[in-house]
Amino acid sequence: MFFNSLVPMRLDKFFTRSRIIDLESSDLKGAVKELLRVSVSRFKDLNKNALFKALMEREKTMTTYLGNGVALPHIRVKMPRRFVFAVGRSKEGIQYDGLKDHERIHLVFLLLANEGERDYLKVLASIARLVKEKDFVQTLVDAPDLDVLFEKIYMGFGGALSQPVHVRQNRMNRLIFREAEKIAKGTHCSMIVIFADTLTSGLDVPRFFPDHKTILVTRTSSEFPIQHENIVATLQVRSYSRYRLAQLRSSVLVGLTRGIVGFTDRLCCVGGIPGSNQFDTIVVVDIEREFQILFNEQSNILPEDVKPEVLERVLAVATELAVEGREGRPVGSLFILGDTAKVEKMTKALVMNPFFGYKAEDRNIMNPFMDETIKEFSSLDGAFIIRGDGVVVSSGSLVHAPDYYHALPSGLGSRHAAAAAISLATNCISIVVSSSTGQVTLFRSGVMVPLIEKAGAGGSY
């Protein structure tokens, strides 16, 4: 996992202390009633009973449990505000159908959204990303009182989980930073890219690179604070590899699609082994040379109908499938994104479409509650067909595209061939997760770009 072309949306302004409570109920129904009491008291036109009934009906059709002991019941409603949040905490935990015996819900985020609000799904996705961080959730549950809880929520959803930490840099780190600055100047790099997962805490980047624009790349939702004009963006790119700069290709692709970097830019990348607190690698990347086999010009990077945040979300889901899979093994999957009308003419359903009949909002891949559904249906043969706005059209679709037997490197099978062929025959992007290696590969215009290398692959990225 984004809400405009550069930075994630800040939600801190939608939280107020008066709507943060300690729950007395032992089940979700009671918790929702408690949260509705503090949410709608100022809105005369909102009926608590009607809202409660609608929220429970949604719960029957699609779970609002996000994991890590967090639930997010939500609904659209006609009201004067964009969003209204209420947060309930239960240190003892409340029961919830479908959870294991030892699992309990400790935090309930109730969201009421204006029925015409366009950022509804993006807000859901933002919350889901943040509460996937177990440490962050635990700090909320363990907060000594509601005032501290509100402060932590306010800071967390404002993109600043903590104040900047000035890390005591060792001699080697100081040397790497000095040399990176020299290399960036000597090679005429337009930006410096810091792979922040090398560190286990914050970094005062402007102190080291005062003369260069800087991009931070991190796999976590909780961003490094952006408090200096030289830091132009923080890119969240998930990686499960311990290789240095394992996120490099994916982060460059995300930067290109969001317009943060240009096709002619040159980047000086600084990284190390994730979690080591030791920077030890400097790589200069010429974007045009790196991606010239794929893109002849910048306008070809993303199909016109595909939103950048949707591509990023599909990449994130594909990565999760590669990392987690099912029962500890990678699940082979194919995602076809964009140019849906033409793609559908070249595909055929292998099974009854499990997404048929659902509201577009409920089957949008930006909806965090779609995660488990996507993972469950990933075991079906065939492809997911996804519109450029994120709506999942179908799964289990067989590709019948011209040039189906596209020339590919040895070891790649029919799924990769289908991905290459459909990307050549239509103006789409296809993304493949290999069932044998867990490698994630992107295809555009018939050309293959490995984004996550298979285990044991050589090279720095």
Secondary structure, DSSP 4 states (H G I P E B T S, - for coil): ---SSSSPPP-GGG--GGGEEE---SBHHHHHHHHHHHHSTT-TT--HHHHHHHHHHHHHHS--EEETTEE--EEEE--SSSEEEEEEEEEEEEB-TTS-TT--EEEEEEEEEETT-TTHHHHHHHHHHHHT-HHHHHHHHT-SSHHHHHHHHHHHTTT-SS--------HHHHHHHHHHHHHHHHTT-SEEEEEGGGSSS---HHHH-TTSEEEEEESSSSPPP--STTEEEEEE------STTTTHHHHHHHHHHHTSS-TT-EEEEEE-STTSS---EEEEEEHHHHHTTT-SSGGGSS-TT--HHHHHHHHHHHHHHHHTTBTTB---EEEEES-HHHHHHTEEESS--TTTTS-TTTTBTTSGGGHHHHHHHTTSSSEEEE-TTSBEEEEEEEE--TTTT----TT--HHHHHHHHHHHHSS-EEEEE-TTT--EEEEETTEEEEEEPPTT--S--
